[in-house]
Amino acid sequence: MVDDLKGARKKALVNQGGQLCLAVDPDTDRAVVAVFADDQALEGCSRLTRPEQPEALLTFHEFDNCRWQTSPRGFD
């Protein structure tokens, strides 16, 4: 799932190596990327990101215990 924190959200089942993108307004400065074990799961892992900042999930363990690829975050 990708959420721009302003009301736009996109959900899809994504296979390993796949991508999910969301078009956002130019003034959007933060978004959340979230992964879940399946489409019925309530708990998963999420990561705060910026638009145009790809996030790569390396390992998945439920309850926010995932490993993400290191990338410049740019948050103050």
C-alpha positions in Angstrom: 0.0 0.0 0.0 1.1 3.6 -0.7 -0.6 6.5 1.1 0.2 10.2 0.5 -1.2 11.2 3.9 -3.6 13.6 2.2 -6.3 11.1 1.2 -4.8 9.3 -1.9 -4.1 5.6 -1.4 -3.2 2.8 -3.7 -3.3 -0.9 -2.7 -2.3 -3.9 -4.8 -0.8 -7.4 -4.4 2.8 -7.1 -5.5 5.1 -10.0 -6.2 8.8 -10.1 -5.3 10.6 -7.6 -7.5 7.4 -5.8 -8.3 6.6 -2.1 -7.8 3.6 -0.1 -6.6 3.5 3.7 -7.4 1.1 6.5 -6.5 0.8 9.8 -8.4 0.7 12.6 -5.9 0.2 16.4 -5.9 3.5 18.4 -6.3 3.0 19.9 -2.8 3.0 16.5 -1.1 6.1 16.1 1.0 5.6 12.8 2.8 4.1 9.4 2.1 3.8 6.0 3.7 4.7 2.7 2.1 3.3 -0.3 3.9 3.5 -4.1 3.3 1.4 -6.9 4.7 1.5 -10.7 4.6 -1.7 -10.9 2.6 -4.8 -8.8 1.7 -6.6 -9.7 4.9 -3.7 -8.8 7.3 -4.2 -5.9 9.8 -0.6 -5.7 10.9 2.4 -5.3 8.7 5.4 -3.0 8.2 5.3 0.6 7.2 7.9 3.2 6.3 7.7 7.0 6.0 9.1 8.2 2.7 9.1 11.2 0.4 7.5 11.2 -3.1 10.1 10.2 -5.8 12.0 8.2 -3.1 11.7 4.5 -4.0 11.7 2.2 -1.0 12.9 -1.5 -1.3 11.8 -4.1 1.2 14.6 -6.6 2.0 13.0 -8.8 4.6 9.4 -9.1 5.8 8.4 -9.9 9.4 5.0 -8.7 10.7 4.6 -6.1 13.4 7.0 -3.5 12.0 9.9 -5.8 12.1 11.0 -5.5 8.5 14.3 -4.6 7.0 14.3 -1.9 4.3 17.1 -0.9 1.9 19.0 2.0 3.2 18.3 5.2 1.4 18.6 8.9 2.1 15.5 9.9 4.0 15.8 13.7 4.1 13.5 14.2 7.2 14.3 16.9 9.7 
